[in-house]
């Protein structure tokens, strides 16, 4: 099979996967009971916005593939090791979220992702991850009134 044919098929397949993901997000979002609140943007706004963006990208990729408007230089080579490292960090954070809490899991996720992209200054990676975790925890829990898991550090040392 020629390289350009594989690229067209890859674009079409990726577009179809984006459309399936958008459909799954939309269905899952619309199945939840609406929360009675006085906010301007409800809890379904951002998932539906993401779903719309995925739909537009999926349609654009499929359209490009069908029209043959694909340049051989457009397709990036996938490097599996960074993807697996990031997936491992996300999986660890998923399983540790309730016990370690949002702040620690944010630091883990940021550090692992930065390392996968080639950043070797681990002290800076951990520091930035902790800062992002603390700021997002404060914003969600104190300003937005939502509840992120605090974990053992926040629950034992910073709770009222």
KEKE-3310 file (N, C-alpha, C; in steps of 0.2 Angstrom, whole numbers, plus 5000, padded with zeros to 4 digits):
npx = (5004:5003:5011:5004:4991:4990:4991:4979:4970:4973:4970:4956:4953:4957:4949:4936:4937:4938:4925:4917:4922:4917:4903:4901:4905:4895:4883:4885:4886:4873:4865:4866:4857:4851:4859:4852:4855:4862:4871:4879:4884:4881:4884:4885:4890:4904:4908:4900:4905:4918:4915:4909:4920:4928:4920:4920:4934:4935:4926:4933:4945:4940:4934:4946:4953:4944:4944:4957:4967:4979:4995:5011:5020:5013:5009:5014:5026:5023:5028:5030:5035:5035:5021:5017:5023:5016:5003:5005:5008:4996:4987:4992:4990:4976:4973:4978:4971:4960:4967:4979:4976:4971:4981:4993:4992:4991:5004:5011:5006:5009:5023:5027:5022:5030:5042:5041:5041:5053:5059:5071:5074:5069:5066:5061:5050:5042:5039:5032:5021:5016:5012:5003:4993:4990:4984:4974:4966:4962:4955:4944:4939:4937:4933:4924:4916:4916:4921:4936:4946:4955:4964:4976:4986:4980:4968:4972:4981:4976:4963:4948)
npy = (4994:5011:5025:5037:5032:5025:5036:5043:5033:5033:5046:5046:5035:5040:5052:5046:5039:5050:5055:5045:5046:5059:5056:5047:5055:5065:5057:5052:5064:5069:5060:5062:5068:5084:5097:5107:5123:5140:5145:5152:5145:5128:5111:5104:5111:5112:5098:5096:5106:5102:5090:5095:5101:5090:5083:5093:5092:5078:5077:5086:5079:5067:5073:5078:5067:5060:5069:5068:5078:5077:5079:5072:5075:5079:5070:5064:5055:5042:5041:5028:5026:5038:5040:5029:5031:5042:5037:5028:5036:5043:5033:5028:5040:5040:5028:5032:5043:5045:5042:5048:5061:5076:5086:5079:5070:5078:5083:5072:5068:5079:5079:5067:5068:5079:5074:5064:5071:5075:5084:5086:5091:5087:5092:5105:5101:5093:5104:5113:5105:5103:5116:5119:5109:5113:5126:5123:5115:5124:5133:5125:5120:5130:5142:5139:5130:5116:5099:5092:5078:5078:5070:5061:5070:5084:5081:5077:5087:5100:5102:5108)
npz = (5000:4996:5003:5004:5003:5015:5024:5021:5025:5038:5043:5040:5049:5062:5062:5063:5075:5083:5081:5087:5100:5103:5102:5113:5124:5123:5125:5137:5145:5143:5150:5163:5178:5178:5188:5200:5200:5201:5192:5178:5167:5166:5172:5161:5151:5147:5145:5133:5125:5123:5116:5105:5099:5096:5087:5076:5073:5070:5059:5050:5048:5042:5030:5024:5021:5013:5002:4998:5002:5008:5014:5013:5023:5034:5043:5059:5066:5078:5094:5105:5118:5126:5126:5133:5145:5150:5150:5160:5171:5172:5175:5188:5195:5194:5202:5215:5218:5228:5240:5241:5236:5227:5225:5226:5216:5205:5205:5202:5190:5182:5183:5178:5165:5160:5161:5151:5140:5139:5149:5161:5174:5188:5201:5198:5190:5199:5209:5201:5197:5210:5213:5203:5207:5220:5218:5209:5217:5227:5220:5215:5226:5236:5229:5218:5224:5223:5225:5227:5230:5245:5251:5261:5267:5266:5272:5285:5290:5286:5287:5294)
capx = (5000:5007:5012:4999:4985:4990:4990:4972:4966:4975:4966:4949:4952:4957:4942:4930:4938:4936:4918:4915:4923:4912:4897:4901:4905:4888:4878:4886:4884:4866:4862:4866:4852:4853:4859:4848:4860:4861:4877:4877:4886:4879:4889:4885:4893:4911:4909:4897:4910:4923:4912:4908:4927:4930:4916:4923:4940:4934:4923:4938:4950:4937:4934:4952:4955:4940:4946:4964:4970:4984:5002:5015:5024:5008:5008:5019:5028:5021:5033:5026:5038:5032:5014:5016:5025:5011:4998:5007:5007:4988:4985:4994:4986:4969:4972:4980:4967:4957:4971:4984:4973:4971:4987:4999:4991:4992:5011:5013:5004:5013:5030:5028:5021:5035:5048:5040:5042:5061:5061:5075:5074:5064:5064:5056:5044:5038:5037:5027:5015:5013:5009:4996:4989:4987:4980:4967:4962:4960:4950:4939:4936:4935:4930:4919:4911:4916:4925:4941:4948:4960:4970:4978:4989:4975:4963:4975:4984:4974:4955:4945)
capy = (5000:5017:5029:5042:5029:5024:5042:5044:5029:5035:5052:5044:5031:5045:5056:5041:5038:5057:5056:5040:5049:5064:5054:5044:5061:5068:5053:5051:5070:5070:5055:5064:5072:5091:5099:5114:5128:5147:5147:5154:5139:5122:5106:5100:5115:5110:5092:5097:5110:5097:5085:5099:5102:5083:5082:5097:5089:5072:5078:5089:5074:5063:5076:5079:5060:5058:5073:5067:5084:5075:5080:5066:5078:5081:5064:5064:5048:5041:5038:5025:5026:5044:5039:5024:5034:5047:5033:5025:5042:5044:5027:5029:5045:5037:5024:5035:5050:5045:5041:5053:5067:5080:5089:5074:5066:5083:5083:5065:5068:5084:5077:5061:5071:5083:5069:5060:5076:5077:5088:5082:5094:5084:5096:5110:5097:5092:5110:5116:5101:5105:5123:5118:5105:5117:5132:5121:5112:5130:5136:5121:5118:5136:5147:5136:5126:5109:5096:5088:5074:5081:5065:5061:5076:5089:5079:5076:5093:5106:5102:5111)
capz = (5000:4996:5009:5004:5005:5022:5027:5020:5029:5045:5044:5041:5055:5067:5062:5065:5082:5087:5081:5092:5107:5104:5103:5119:5129:5123:5128:5145:5148:5143:5154:5170:5180:5179:5195:5201:5202:5198:5188:5171:5164:5169:5172:5154:5146:5145:5141:5127:5121:5121:5111:5098:5096:5094:5081:5071:5071:5066:5052:5046:5046:5037:5024:5021:5019:5007:4996:4996:5003:5013:5012:5016:5028:5039:5048:5063:5069:5085:5099:5110:5125:5130:5127:5138:5152:5152:5152:5167:5176:5173:5179:5195:5198:5195:5208:5221:5219:5234:5246:5240:5235:5221:5225:5225:5210:5200:5205:5199:5183:5179:5183:5173:5158:5158:5160:5145:5135:5139:5154:5166:5180:5192:5206:5195:5188:5205:5211:5197:5198:5217:5213:5199:5211:5226:5215:5206:5223:5231:5215:5214:5233:5239:5225:5214:5228:5221:5230:5225:5236:5248:5252:5268:5269:5267:5277:5292:5292:5284:5288:5300)
cpx = (5005:5006:5006:4992:4984:4988:4982:4968:4967:4971:4959:4948:4952:4951:4936:4931:4936:4928:4915:4916:4918:4905:4896:4901:4898:4883:4879:4884:4877:4862:4861:4860:4855:4853:4856:4854:4859:4867:4875:4879:4885:4885:4890:4889:4900:4912:4906:4901:4915:4921:4911:4915:4929:4926:4919:4929:4939:4931:4929:4943:4947:4936:4940:4954:4951:4942:4953:4968:4975:4991:5006:5019:5019:5008:5015:5020:5027:5027:5030:5029:5035:5024:5013:5018:5019:5005:4999:5006:5000:4985:4986:4990:4978:4968:4974:4976:4964:4961:4976:4981:4974:4978:4993:4998:4992:5000:5014:5012:5008:5021:5032:5027:5027:5042:5047:5041:5049:5063:5065:5076:5068:5061:5059:5050:5039:5035:5031:5021:5012:5009:5002:4991:4985:4982:4973:4963:4959:4954:4944:4935:4933:4931:4924:4914:4911:4921:4929:4944:4955:4966:4972:4982:4984:4970:4966:4978:4981:4966:4954:4944)
cpy = (5006:5021:5034:5039:5027:5030:5044:5040:5031:5041:5050:5040:5036:5049:5052:5040:5045:5057:5051:5043:5054:5062:5051:5050:5064:5064:5052:5058:5071:5065:5057:5068:5079:5093:5106:5119:5135:5149:5148:5148:5133:5117:5103:5105:5113:5103:5092:5101:5106:5092:5089:5100:5095:5082:5086:5094:5083:5073:5081:5084:5069:5066:5077:5072:5058:5062:5072:5073:5082:5076:5075:5069:5080:5076:5064:5056:5047:5038:5035:5025:5032:5043:5034:5026:5038:5043:5030:5030:5043:5039:5027:5034:5043:5033:5027:5041:5050:5045:5047:5060:5071:5083:5085:5071:5071:5083:5077:5066:5073:5082:5071:5064:5075:5079:5066:5065:5078:5081:5084:5085:5092:5088:5102:5107:5096:5098:5113:5112:5102:5111:5122:5114:5109:5123:5129:5118:5118:5133:5132:5121:5125:5141:5145:5132:5119:5106:5091:5084:5077:5076:5065:5067:5082:5087:5079:5083:5100:5107:5105:5107)
cpz = (5000:5002:5010:5006:5012:5026:5027:5025:5036:5047:5045:5047:5061:5068:5065:5072:5086:5087:5086:5099:5108:5106:5110:5125:5129:5126:5135:5148:5148:5147:5161:5172:5181:5186:5195:5204:5199:5194:5181:5166:5168:5169:5165:5149:5143:5142:5134:5122:5118:5115:5104:5095:5093:5087:5075:5068:5067:5059:5047:5043:5041:5030:5020:5018:5013:5001:4994:4997:5009:5011:5016:5022:5034:5045:5052:5065:5076:5089:5104:5117:5129:5131:5133:5145:5154:5154:5159:5173:5178:5177:5186:5198:5199:5201:5215:5223:5226:5241:5246:5240:5228:5220:5223:5218:5204:5199:5201:5192:5179:5178:5178:5166:5156:5157:5153:5139:5135:5144:5160:5173:5185:5197:5204:5193:5194:5208:5207:5197:5205:5217:5209:5203:5217:5223:5212:5212:5226:5226:5215:5221:5236:5235:5221:5218:5226:5226:5227:5231:5238:5250:5259:5271:5271:5273:5284:5294:5291:5285:5294:5306)
residu = (UNK:UNK:UNK:UNK:UNK:UNK:UNK:UNK:UNK:UNK:UNK:UNK:UNK:UNK:UNK:UNK:UNK:UNK:UNK:UNK:UNK:UNK:UNK:UNK:UNK:UNK:UNK:UNK:UNK:UNK:UNK:UNK:UNK:UNK:UNK:UNK:UNK:UNK:UNK:UNK:UNK:UNK:UNK:UNK:UNK:UNK:UNK:UNK:UNK:UNK:UNK:UNK:UNK:UNK:UNK:UNK:UNK:UNK:UNK:UNK:UNK:UNK:UNK:UNK:UNK:UNK:UNK:UNK:UNK:UNK:UNK:UNK:UNK:UNK:UNK:UNK:UNK:UNK:UNK:UNK:UNK:UNK:UNK:UNK:UNK:UNK:UNK:UNK:UNK:UNK:UNK:UNK:UNK:UNK:UNK:UNK:UNK:UNK:UNK:UNK:UNK:UNK:UNK:UNK:UNK:UNK:UNK:UNK:UNK:UNK:UNK:UNK:UNK:UNK:UNK:UNK:UNK:UNK:UNK:UNK:UNK:UNK:UNK:UNK:UNK:UNK:UNK:UNK:UNK:UNK:UNK:UNK:UNK:UNK:UNK:UNK:UNK:UNK:UNK:UNK:UNK:UNK:UNK:UNK:UNK:UNK:UNK:UNK:UNK:UNK:UNK:UNK:UNK:UNK:UNK:UNK:UNK:UNK:UNK:UNK)
# end
